[in-house]
Amino acid sequence: MSYSNNSSLKDTARAIGQVVQESYQSGGRSVEKVVSSMKLSEIYDILEGMKKVIDEDRGHRARAIFEAYPQLVPALYEMQVSLKYFLV
């Protein structure tokens, strides 16, 4: 999975149990570019992981994650768009 070095997506992914590649370097890419460079299987795994976090305690842990990492909200939206959950 690829993450921008200037974002907290790595920490957030770790918080929801994802394995994060440490050696990835990025030049401050936008959320859309980062998501578009991901494999669909990676996107699916992250969305499923976040769904599991939400379901486990009625979203209390997820809310704390979103409050700590607000950039995760647009990232998850872009992931859903890339999986065609939304018609844009």
Buried (B, 14 or more C-beta within 10 A) or exposed (E): BBBBEEBBBBBBBEBBEBEBEEEEEBEEBEBEBBBEEBEEEBBBBBBEBBEEBBEEEEEEBBEEBBEEBEBBEEBBBBBBBBEEEEEE
